[in-house]
């Protein structure tokens, strides 16, 4: 993250970290979700997920637990 910031580079992080938080559309909030939100509050990363399509399906459980993060600079260049 620091390397990308110092070089003014785009950064994309695909997380299969199983965090639950309403920030990216999960119905629940767990400790991993709280930790990721806390990290995001102190970083220059933004959640890039859009919409409410579940990214995890198991039996009757549908959740949005796969999170894509990106640098704010990247977010500014995304269109459409």
Secondary structure, DSSP 8 states (H G I E B T S, - for coil): -HHHHHTT---EEEE------GGGT-SS--HHHHHHHHHHHHSSEEE---S---SEEETTEEE---EEEEEHHHHHH---
